[in-house]
Structures are given as C-alpha cells and as structure tokens.
C-alpha cells in the first residue's frame, strides 16, 4: 500500500474513538504531507465534518490560500458529492481513494426547485466578477 494511503488509514482509525465512520484523508503537495484528517461528524455534531473537508480546510489554512491545484488527496473512501464539490472548488488535481462508495450510501436526494430572482442573482454575480477582473 502507498505510504500516504497508510497514513490515511491511521487517520481513519482515529475516527473510531468518537464513533465516527472510519474515513481518513491526507493531502500531499510535491511529495510533502500538508494536511491529514479524519471524520469528526459525530464528535462535532456537524454534518460537514467529513475527513476530506477537514483535510481541505487544514491545507488551506496551512497554505493561507484556498487554491490546492498542485495537491493530491489520498482518502480511504471514495468522496461523497459534498466532498467532491469542496475538492473541485479547491482545485485539487488528483484523488486517490481506497474503497468505492457505491455500496455505502443509501441517501435520498432532496427535491430541488428553482425559485424567483434569476435576473437579480445573475446581475449580482456578473457585477462581482466584472469588478474582480478590472
């Protein structure tokens, strides 16, 4: 097993101490570990405290930047949709996972509807990015 994945598994075992799902994550940049974490959802009583999110937050704090484009993420379980969104936003270039998620999740997606205010929202966003690019 890869040395970074071994460290991810050590992190996963830490989650067991608080009755959290045993998932661990390690973020590596240029061969150096910049963050490692495990699930803390039960411990913190927060739905977002997945190992990947915890590791991304630690890496961003260490780098003092939310761009992790030169980083690889090692994780013991294939990331869920929430974590994939954070990983994508952080621009992480590679994900290496151990177990596939296909048999784990039995979650039902909520109904999603578009509300009113499309024009207002689009104008606000366009204005923001126009000002950023000046």
Secondary structure, DSSP 8 states (H G I E B T S, - for coil): --HHHHHHHHHHHHHGGGT----EEEEEETTEEEEEEE--HHHHT-TT--HHHHHHHHHHHHHTSS--TTEEEEEEE---HHHHHHHHHTT--EEEEEE-STTT-----------S-HHHHHHHHHHHHHHHT-
